């Protein structure tokens, strides 16, 4: 059973032109939005570092005070 989903109103398109038009229209009507990936955020911009545990004095503590975890 075939249903009419495309009707030519003017002109006389050949089979290749109808096939190309059908492919384009099928691609437009997929109805699904592409899934966008969340942007990659720099660890320097991560605000979670503001609520970190207090720093402990000791060897290498100066390095841990500036670097993100």
C-alpha positions, 0 to 999 in steps of 0.5 A, a space after each residue: 500500500 502506497 500513500 501519496 506524500 509528494 505531488 508535483 504541481 508543475 514541471 516534469 521531473 525525472 526519476 533522479 530529480 524526484 529521488 534527490 528531492 525525496 532524500 532532502 525532504 526526508 532529511 529535514 523531517 527527521 524530527 530529532 534534535 542533535 544531542 549537543 555535548 556539554 562544553 569542556 570547562 577548564 579546571 582553572 575555571 571550576 568553582 568547586 576549588 573555592 569550597 575545598 578543604 583547608 590546606 595543610 602545611 608541609 612539603 609541597 603545600 605551596 604547590 597544592 595551594 595554586 594547582 586545581 585538584 
